[in-house]
Amino acid sequence: MARGKIQIKRIENTTNRQVTYSKRRNGLFKKANELTVLCDAKVSIVMFSSTGKLHEYISPSTSTKQFFDQYQMTVGTDLWSSHYENMQENLKKLGEVNRNLRKEIRQRMGDCLNDLNMEDLRLLEEEMDKASKVVRERKYKVITNQIDTQRKKFNNEKEVHNRLVRDLEARAEDPRFGMIDNGGEYDSVIGFSNIGPRMFALSLQPSHPNAHDGAGSDLTTYPLLF
C-alpha cells in the first residue's frame, strides 16, 4: 500500500515536531556528506532549532572560516564590513568618553581650568565640596573606629591590672603567708607578679644605722613561708 502524501505545514505537537526535526536534520547531514564524498564538493549547513540550539555540518576538506571567505570572494561582498564599522564607531565613542574623564580628573587636580566659564567653575567647586565632605565623613569614621579599639584595649589592660592588685591584696591579708625576719625594720614591701607567686622584694632598714656606712637601704628578695 502506497504511503499518503504528507502535507507540508507546521507540526503543532511539540514532541512530534522535535522528532521530525531530528530525523530530517540527520537525513540532510547524511545527504551533505554523500555529496561531499561523491562529488568532492564543499558543503556547509548551519541550522537552528525552534529552541535556538545550533546544529551545523561542514565538509571535512574545509573550515567554516575558509568556506565563508571563499563565499565573500566569489560573490564580491564583505560579510563583516558592517560589524567592523560598528566596532569602529563604538571605539570612537569610548575614546571620547575616556578623554572627557581624563580632562575631568585633571580639572579636579587644578589643571585645565582656562577653558571653563563661570558656571563650569561653580559646578566644579560644588562637586569638589561634595567629594571633600565624603572624604571627611570617611576619615571621621576611621578615627572613631580607632578610638573605640584603643578604648577597648585600655579597658582590658585596666581590668588585668585591677585583678592583679586584688590578688596581691588578698595574699597580703592571708595569715598563711609570712616573711623571714632578717633583723631589720621592714620599710616597704613590693610584690613582683612576674617573678613568681611566692616572691617579694623587701626594702630593709638595718637596726644599726652605721652598719652600712651610709650605703642606704638594700632591695632584697625573700621567699614567702606558708
Secondary structure per residue as TSV (DSSP state, phi and psi in degrees):
chain	resnum	aa	ss	phi	psi
A	1	M	-	360.0	128.9
A	2	A	-	-72.7	145.2
A	3	R	-	-74.9	144.0
A	4	G	-	-75.1	154.8
A	5	K	-	-73.2	129.7
A	6	I	-	-82.3	128.8
A	7	Q	-	-76.4	128.7
A	8	I	-	-83.9	103.3
A	9	K	S	-157.2	168.6
A	10	R	-	-64.4	132.3
A	11	I	-	-82.3	121.1
A	12	E	-	-76.6	-36.6
A	13	N	S	-70.7	125.4
A	14	T	H	-64.2	-43.7
A	15	T	H	-64.1	-46.6
A	16	N	H	-63.6	-37.4
A	17	R	H	-64.4	-40.1
A	18	Q	H	-69.4	-38.5
A	19	V	H	-65.4	-44.3
A	20	T	H	-63.0	-40.0
A	21	Y	H	-61.9	-45.7
A	22	S	H	-63.3	-44.4
A	23	K	H	-64.1	-47.7
A	24	R	H	-72.1	-30.4
A	25	R	H	-64.3	-46.6
A	26	N	H	-63.0	-38.0
A	27	G	H	-66.2	-39.0
A	28	L	H	-66.3	-42.9
A	29	F	H	-64.1	-36.2
A	30	K	H	-64.5	-42.6
A	31	K	H	-65.4	-38.1
A	32	A	H	-64.4	-40.6
A	33	N	H	-66.2	-40.8
A	34	E	H	-61.9	-40.8
A	35	L	H	-64.2	-36.6
A	36	T	H	-66.2	-44.4
A	37	V	H	-73.4	-47.0
A	38	L	H	-71.1	-39.2
A	39	C	H	-111.7	3.0
A	40	D	-	55.2	39.2
A	41	A	-	-93.9	159.0
A	42	K	-	-104.4	116.0
A	43	V	-	-122.0	136.8
A	44	S	E	-133.9	130.0
A	45	I	E	-128.4	128.6
A	46	V	E	-123.0	126.3
A	47	M	E	-133.9	143.5
A	48	F	E	-123.4	128.6
A	49	S	-	-75.5	175.2
A	50	S	T	-65.6	-19.7
A	51	T	T	-92.5	1.6
A	52	G	-	89.1	7.9
A	53	K	-	-80.4	135.3
A	54	L	E	-88.8	136.2
A	55	H	E	-134.6	137.2
A	56	E	E	-147.0	156.0
A	57	Y	E	-134.9	136.8
A	58	I	E	-137.3	138.0
A	59	S	-	-59.6	138.3
A	60	P	T	-58.6	-22.5
A	61	S	T	-81.3	-1.8
A	62	T	S	-144.3	179.4
A	63	S	-	-125.7	167.2
A	64	T	H	-61.8	-43.1
A	65	K	H	-64.1	-46.2
A	66	Q	H	-61.8	-38.0
A	67	F	H	-63.6	-47.1
A	68	F	H	-75.1	-28.3
A	69	D	H	-63.9	-42.4
A	70	Q	H	-66.1	-36.1
A	71	Y	H	-63.2	-44.1
A	72	Q	H	-63.5	-40.8
A	73	M	H	-67.0	-35.5
A	74	T	H	-72.2	-44.6
A	75	V	H	-92.8	-5.8
A	76	G	T	69.7	41.0
A	77	T	-	-131.8	163.8
A	78	D	-	-120.7	108.6
A	79	L	T	-71.2	-20.8
A	80	W	T	-104.5	-2.2
A	81	S	H	-62.7	-44.7
A	82	S	H	-65.1	-39.1
A	83	H	H	-65.5	-41.1
A	84	Y	H	-64.6	-39.7
A	85	E	H	-63.9	-40.3
A	86	N	H	-63.5	-39.4
A	87	M	H	-64.2	-40.4
A	88	Q	H	-64.8	-40.0
A	89	E	H	-65.9	-41.5
A	90	N	H	-64.7	-39.3
A	91	L	H	-62.9	-39.1
A	92	K	H	-64.5	-42.4
A	93	K	H	-65.4	-42.5
A	94	L	H	-64.3	-36.8
A	95	G	H	-63.3	-39.7
A	96	E	H	-65.8	-42.1
A	97	V	H	-62.1	-41.4
A	98	N	H	-63.7	-42.1
A	99	R	H	-63.9	-41.2
A	100	N	H	-65.3	-39.8
A	101	L	H	-65.9	-42.0
A	102	R	H	-63.0	-38.7
A	103	K	H	-65.7	-40.7
A	104	E	H	-63.6	-38.7
A	105	I	H	-64.2	-43.9
A	106	R	H	-64.4	-37.9
A	107	Q	H	-65.5	-36.7
A	108	R	H	-68.5	-20.8
A	109	M	T	-92.7	3.2
A	110	G	T	95.2	8.7
A	111	D	-	-104.8	165.5
A	112	C	S	55.7	42.7
A	113	L	-	-97.2	-9.3
A	114	N	T	-66.6	-27.4
A	115	D	T	-86.0	-1.6
A	116	L	-	-92.1	137.9
A	117	N	-	-88.6	-175.2
A	118	M	H	-62.6	-40.1
A	119	E	H	-66.5	-41.7
A	120	D	H	-63.4	-41.0
A	121	L	H	-64.5	-39.0
A	122	R	H	-63.9	-44.1
A	123	L	H	-63.7	-40.4
A	124	L	H	-63.3	-40.6
A	125	E	H	-62.9	-41.4
A	126	E	H	-64.6	-41.0
A	127	E	H	-64.7	-39.7
A	128	M	H	-70.4	-34.0
A	129	D	H	-64.3	-42.0
A	130	K	H	-63.9	-41.9
A	131	A	H	-64.5	-39.9
A	132	S	H	-63.6	-38.1
A	133	K	H	-63.6	-42.1
A	134	V	H	-63.2	-41.5
A	135	V	H	-64.6	-43.0
A	136	R	H	-63.3	-41.2
A	137	E	H	-63.7	-41.3
A	138	R	H	-65.6	-41.9
A	139	K	H	-62.1	-44.2
A	140	Y	H	-61.6	-39.7
A	141	K	H	-65.2	-42.0
A	142	V	H	-63.5	-45.0
A	143	I	H	-62.2	-42.4
A	144	T	H	-61.3	-42.3
A	145	N	H	-63.4	-40.4
A	146	Q	H	-65.5	-40.3
A	147	I	H	-63.4	-44.0
A	148	D	H	-61.4	-40.1
A	149	T	H	-64.7	-45.3
A	150	Q	H	-65.5	-36.6
A	151	R	H	-63.8	-41.7
A	152	K	H	-63.8	-41.2
A	153	K	H	-63.0	-42.8
A	154	F	H	-62.5	-43.9
A	155	N	H	-63.6	-38.4
A	156	N	H	-64.9	-44.4
A	157	E	H	-66.7	-36.5
A	158	K	H	-64.4	-40.6
A	159	E	H	-64.0	-40.9
A	160	V	H	-62.5	-43.2
A	161	H	H	-61.5	-46.6
A	162	N	H	-63.6	-37.1
A	163	R	H	-66.8	-37.9
A	164	L	H	-66.9	-40.0
A	165	V	H	-63.8	-44.0
A	166	R	H	-63.0	-38.5
A	167	D	H	-65.1	-41.6
A	168	L	H	-65.2	-42.1
A	169	E	H	-65.8	-37.3
A	170	A	H	-65.3	-37.7
A	171	R	H	-69.3	-37.5
A	172	A	H	-66.0	-31.1
A	173	E	H	-87.8	-7.9
A	174	D	-	-78.2	120.1
A	175	P	T	-66.8	-13.6
A	176	R	T	-72.5	-19.3
A	177	F	-	-94.1	139.1
A	178	G	B	-146.9	171.0
A	179	M	-	-124.3	147.6
A	180	I	-	-73.6	132.7
A	181	D	-	-81.6	120.4
A	182	N	-	-104.5	16.5
A	183	G	S	83.0	9.3
A	184	G	S	-121.2	-178.1
A	185	E	E	-99.9	131.0
A	186	Y	E	-79.7	112.2
A	187	D	E	-83.0	-40.2
A	188	S	E	-158.4	156.8
A	189	V	E	-130.8	127.0
A	190	I	E	-124.5	127.2
A	191	G	E	-91.0	137.8
A	192	F	-	-116.6	103.4
A	193	S	T	-71.5	-23.9
A	194	N	T	-82.7	-12.3
A	195	I	T	-81.6	-40.1
A	196	G	-	157.2	158.6
A	197	P	T	-68.3	-11.1
A	198	R	T	-118.0	15.0
A	199	M	E	-114.1	135.7
A	200	F	E	-132.6	147.9
A	201	A	E	-101.1	124.7
A	202	L	E	-113.6	131.1
A	203	S	E	-97.5	111.3
A	204	L	E	-104.2	140.2
A	205	Q	E	-109.8	112.8
A	206	P	-	-58.9	154.9
A	207	S	S	-70.9	-29.3
A	208	H	S	-101.0	114.7
A	209	P	T	-58.8	-31.8
A	210	N	T	-96.8	13.8
A	211	A	T	-67.5	-31.2
A	212	H	T	-113.3	8.9
A	213	D	T	54.2	48.2
A	214	G	T	74.3	18.7
A	215	A	-	-73.6	-12.6
A	216	G	-	90.2	176.3
A	217	S	-	-75.8	149.9
A	218	D	E	-103.1	143.5
A	219	L	E	-97.8	110.1
A	220	T	E	-122.5	142.3
A	221	T	E	-97.8	126.7
A	222	Y	E	-121.4	144.7
A	223	P	E	-82.2	148.5
A	224	L	-	-79.8	146.6
A	225	L	B	-108.5	124.6
A	226	F	-	-156.6	360.0
